[in-house]
């Protein structure tokens, strides 16, 4: 793509870039930019013509450009190889991969490749583009990944803008495309913390395993021996399988989707865990919690890791409005001294606001919640300290006591 010069940004944007933020948000200055294509590499300048940064354009997005470097540069093979090698080296040096072959290899802004993620699933790689500007470079990126990572195959899974409406109609639909190499036939078994999980690289919006929770699942496995565990919004059962594999006495998995619960049972099966010894309940988590309370059920550990939105009309949960009510309901089923594990991946809510939701839930549930662990995403999901949006995952472990 040809490099253009002289794309003026306003003083507030200049200040944000100087502070290290990589996003250029559309404003009255960017509206005056000349027309161009997604993927154009441009020089950002201030109103006096002084160089600010080199960025990648994405004219159709609210984030109209993403900063690649604070210095003049070309997005060529050498530059991309250096960035990918740097990302690989970080994982090799600082991420505990024992018993794991599924992890994030490139984490967008956290690896100075904004708008781009690459995940490794055993011998295959999955590229996801959060910025349309990367599309012209997919071929080059694939070649660089082949050279440095030596995969058997490389897939691309798009990140559509209208995820909520699209996801509702995507069950069992092919969403990915094979860019290079060998395809995966059906589900692929990968290893995380010594536990097997099935992922689907071809169909659906997600692969069936959220890699950012890997270290949190490892922590859970150290705490569950002999415990009765309730896993709400279980999805394909990653937390459930981790708990059962680590010796939980009984795990109850709740999800509105029967399809995902069947997938969870498959995950139990490939780990030689007898799914019949555990419970799988399909239904809205609120309704199920109320039913369990009427049955006087009690648990030692309750986990709730809901999606940021629901893709089915059967669920009434929303992260912004439902957390406190859910905490109040769940706490009534938790034994005194039990663990409540809550998580949210809603980027627009920071940890302080999330803790306020937990406080409201504790007050509604007439109990005390004492936080013993705060965490975010796993180490292979780095983020710059200048980019608070990069710390999106909030994971809170609390001990319940009677008020």
N, C-alpha and C positions, 0 to 999 in steps of 0.2 A: 504494500500500500504506500502511496506517495506521502511524504511528510510535508505538512503545511506549516506556515508560520503566522504568528501574530494574532492568536485567538485571545481577545481581551477578557479578563475576569475582573470583577469588582473588588474593592478593598477588603470586604468581609471574607470573600473567597480566598484572597491572597493570604489573609491572616490565618484562615483555617489550614491552608496548605503549608504555611510556614510552621504551624503547630503540629504538622504531621498527619493531618486527616487526608485520606486518599480520594474522597468523593467530591465531584463538582456537580452541585445541584442546579437545576435549571432556574434562571432568574432573568432579569431584564438585560443583563449583559450577554448572557449566552444566547438570548433570542436574536441578537444582532450578528451572531456568527454566520459566516457564509455556509451555504448548504454543503453537505458532505455525506459520506457513507460510514456505516458502522465499521469500526476497525481502522479508520484513518488515525495515524499517529500525528499529534499536533503539539505545537509549542504554546504553552499558556504564558501570556505576558500581562503585566499590570497596565494601568492606564497611561503610563509614561513609556511603555514599550520595553520595560525591563523583564528579563526572562524569569519565570516563576517555576515551571515544571514541564515535563513531557508527559502527555496523557493520551489515552485511547478513547476515541469518540464512540458514543452510542446514542445518536440523535433521537431515537424513538423512545428513550427511557427518561424517567424523572432524574436519574443520575446521568447527565448528558456526557460525562467523561470521567475516567478514573486515572489517577496519577500512577504512572509506571516508574518514574524517577524524578528526583529533584535536579537532575542534570540532563543536558542534551543527550539523546541516544537514538538508536535505531532498533526496532524490534526485528532482529535477524536471528539466525541459527545460533551464533555464538552467545548472544545475550540470553536467549531462552535456555540454552544448555546450562549456563551459569546459574540461572535462577532455579531450574529444576534440580540440578546437582546440589545446590545449597539446601533445598527442601529435603532431599533424600538424606543428606548428611545430618541434618537436625534430628531426623527420626532415628538414624543409626546411633547417634551419640547420646540422645536424651530421652528416648521413649522406650519403656520396658515392653518388649515384644515376646516375652517368654510365653509359649503356648498360644500364640496369636499369629494369624496370617491374614487378618482383615483389619484395615486401619486407614486413616486419612493420610494420603501421600503429599497432597498440595492443598493448602487451606486458604486460597484466595488472598485477601489482604494480609493475612498472617504470614504468608510466604512471599509477599511483594509481587504477587500475580493477581491483582484485584479482579474479582468477578469470575474466577476460575477455580474449580475444585477437581481433584483427582483422588479417587479411593482405590485401594488395592483389595481385591477379593481373591486370595490365594494367588493363582497365576494369571488373573485377569485384572484389567484396570477399567474404571468407570469414570469418564469425564462428565462433568456437569458445568454448563455455562450459565452464569447469572448475569452476564453482560453480552449483548449481541455482538460487541466488537471483536470477540474472540473467534467468531465463525470463520472469517477468512484465513485464520491461522491454524485451523484444526489439522490440516495435513502436516504442517511443520511440527505442531505439537506432538502429533502421533509419531513422527519420525524420531523426535528427540526422546520421547518416552521409550520407544523401542530400543534406542541406543543405550540409555542409562539404566532402564529398569528390566529389560529383557522379559516382557510378559508373553503369554501365549496368545492373548487377544486383547483388543481395546474396544470398549463400547462408549457410546455417547448417549446420555439421557438428558433430554431438554428440560429446562425449568420454565414452564409456561407462566405468563403473567396472571392469567385467570385460574389459578390453581384450585380455588375452592369449588367453582362450578365444574371444572374439568374432572377433578378427582371423583366426584360423585358418579360419573359415568365411565370410570376407567377400569373397574375390576376385571382382571384377566384380559386386558388389552395391551398389545405390544406398544411400548413407549420408547424403547431404546433402539439404536441401530449399531451394528457392528462396523467400526471404522477400519479395523485391520485384524488379521489373524484368525484364530480358531473360534467358532461360536461355542457357547455352552448349551448343551441339550438339557432342557428342564431346569430344575433347581440345582444350585451348586452348594456343596457342603464346605463351610469354612470353619476355622478354629478361632475362638476367642477365650482367653484365660483358661485354656485347656478344655473348653466346652464346645461342642459342635452346634452349628446353626446352619439352616438352609436359607439361601438368598436366591432371588430371582433377578437376573441382570437384564432380562428382556421385557418383562411386563410390569405395568403399574407405574405410579409416580415414584415409589420408593422400592428399595431392594428387599425390605423385610427385616433389616437389622440396622438400628441407629448406632453408628460407630462412636458417636460422641459420648455415649454412656458407658463405654467399656470399663474405665477405671472405677466408676461408681458401682457397676455390677461386681467387679472384683472386691470392692469394699464390702458390699452386701454379703458376698459368699463367706466372708470371715465372721459373720454375725448370726447366721440363720440356723445353725445346727440344732435340731430338735424343735424348731419354732413352727407355729401355725402362721402361714403367710397368706395375706389377701392382696392380690395384684389387680388394681383397677386400670382400665384402659390398657389391657394386656397386649393388644396388637398381636404379634406373632409369638409372644410369650418369652422374650429374651430374659427379662427379670425372673419370670417364673421358672424357666429351665435352669438358670444360674442358681436360684434358691434350692430347687429340688436336687440338683447335682451336688450341692454343698451340704446336703443332709437335713433340709427342712422336713419336719414331720409330715406336713400336708400343705399343699399350695392350692389356693383357689384363684382361678384366672377369670376375670370378667371383661368382656368386650361386646360392643354392640354388633360386631360382624362375626357371623358363624364361619365365614370363609377364613378369617384370620385365626379364629380359635382352632379350626382344623389344621392350619399351618403350625400353630403352637403344639398341637398333639404330635405332628410329624417331628418337630424339634425334640420333643420328649423321646420319641421313638428312636431317633438316630443316636441318642445318648444312652440307650438301653434303660430308660426310666419308664416305669409302668404308668402310663397316663391314667389308667383306671384307679390308681391309688390317690389321684388328685381330682379336683373338681374344676369343670369348665362351664361357665354360665354365660349365655348369650342374652344381652339386654342392656338397656340404659343404666348407667352406673348409679344414678339417683334411685331409680326404682329398685334395683338389686340391693342397694344398701338398706333401703327401707324394709324390704323383705327379710334380709338377714337380721335386722334389728328385731323384727317381730318374732323371728325364730330364736332370739336370744343367743346369736352366734358371737363368738369372741376370738380375737386374733392377737398374736404377739407382735407381728409386724404387718403394717399396711403400707402399700406402695401405690402412689398415684402419679403417673407420668402421662398426662393427657396431651393430645395433639393441640396445636395452636388454634385449630378450628375442627369442627366435625364435618365429615363428608356424607353424613347420612341423616335423613329426617327423623330417624329413630332416637337420636341423641339430642338433648337440650343443653349440653355443656358448652360454655364459652369461657376461655381463660380469664378474660377481664371481669366477668360477672359471676362465674361459678365457683371460684376457688374457695372462698370463705364458707359457702354453704356446704361444699363437698367436705371440707375439713371438719365442720361441725358434725356432719352425719358420720363420717369415718371414725371420729374420736369416740363416738358412743359405742363402737364395736371393739375398741382397742383396750386391752387390759391395762391396769395401772402399772406404770413402768415400761409399757410397750413402746415400740418405735413407730413413729409416723414419718414416712419418707415421701416428700412432695417435690415435684419437679415441673418446670415450665421452660419452654423454648421460645416464648414470645419476646422478640427482640425489643419491642417498644416499652416493655416493663422492666425496670431495673430491680436489683436485689432489695433495695430499701422498700420500694413499693410492694414487692412480692411478700416481704416479711409482714407488711401491714395487712395484707390479705390473710396471712396465716394467723395474725393476732385477732382479726375479726372472727375468724373461724373458731379459734380457741374460746373467745368470749361467748359466742353463740352456743358452743358445745359445753360451756361451764367447766372448763378444764384448764390446766396449765400445760404449756408446751415449752420445754427447755431445749434450745438448739444446742446440739453437740457436734454438728458438722455442717459446714457450708462448702459447697463445691460447684464447679462448673463443668465444662466439657473436658475431655481427655487431653493429655499432653500433646497428642498429634494434631490438635486443633489450636495452634498458637494464634495470638492476635497482638497487634501493636498496642502499647500503652496509650498511644495517641488516637486509638480507634475504639472507643467504648462499645460501639455496636458489635464488635467482634466477640465480646463476652456476653453471649445471648443466653446460654444455658444456666438456669438457677436450680440447684439441687440442695435441698435442706433436709437434714435428719434431726428429728426432735424426739425427746422423751416425754411421754404423757404422764401427768400426775393429776390427781383430783384437785379441783380448785379449793 
